[in-house]
Amino acid sequence: MNAPFVKPDVAAFLQIVNALPGPKMHEVNPAEARGKMIAMRNLAEAPLGDMAVNRMIEIPGPAGPMQAQIFDARAERGPGPVMLFFHGGGFVIGDLYVYAPYCALAAKSLDIPVISVDYRLAPEHPFPAATDDCEAAARWAAAGPPGLDYQVTGLVLSGDSAGGNLTIVTAMTLRDRPAAVPVILQHPIYPAVSDHGDWPSMRDFAENHYLTRDDMAWFTRHYRPDMADYRGAPLLFDQTGMPPSLVTTASLDPLRDQGLAYVEALKMAGVRAEHISAEGNIHGHITLRQALPSAQSEVETNMDALRAMLAEITPPND
């Protein structure tokens, strides 16, 4: 193929990351891999900043209480939507700490509460534990329980990578078995929606572009998804009746073509589907905003589009 466009800060970042000594993600155990992601957050992600609300809560889950973190730019708030965010990390790594800066930014930018969900991880809890936890969290939030302190009128679901899968799967589940309030918008970010087979973007960016083919195989071995189940491969199942959707992809991402195929599946099903491509950028960029200044503008573009879509769906907050 012709050489793809790579933003200068992305090229510099990849040069540094690819030259780092030591084992790669897929060459260590899950605990070590989780530590690597935390270390990258400390080095590469933007600071959290001040929030009016930033607190830990517990959500009842199918296997016991789950940790979650609420972010809000307002100390008090009237009725309105709430975002649930499902973090990435291949269903094996990632946590509330890694994604706290991004969730805080989303809460400020969208002027809605954001609840980041700490679902169970593989290999300790393989498929479909994560999907079950995210469904439980969404139903809990939709019910507006007393501990939430909000009158919830609708759910916005979002997440990146594995969390993009969980976003779509949770929206599909609540489409078919509704919660107390509807899902009014979904924002999957470079989602994993099918197997990691012979997609052109997988061939083109399988190595040296941050997320690698070997990393994805390692995640899959630990998570053990059933690709005949809609929760494992939502792209293969009917998207009719899904909520308005904003799908973000990255042009240098091995998962890019899965995301593009998902956009087309939504449109074919008659669903409003907006698409934003982070041109010249990589998988994972939303949590690399200090190392990649261009990622900040990419995230702001997403937030502008989400804010516009929300404004069409809900009245403004007072």
Secondary structure, DSSP 4 states (H G I P E B T S, - for coil): -PPPP--HHHHHHHHHHHH--S--GGGS-HHHHHHHHHHHHHHHSPP----SEEEEEEE--TTS-EEEEEEES-SS--SEEEEEEE--STTTS--HHHHHHHHHHHHHHHTS-EEEE----TTTS-TTHHHHHHHHHHHHHHT--GGG-S-EEEEEEEEETHHHHHHHHHHHHHHHS--SS-EEEEEEES---S-S-S-HHHHHTSSSSSS-HHHHHHHHHHH---TTSTTT-GGGS--TTPPPEEEEEETT-TTHHHHHHHHHHHHHTT--EEEEEETT--TTGGG-TTT-HHHHHHHHHHHHHHHHHHHHHSPPP-
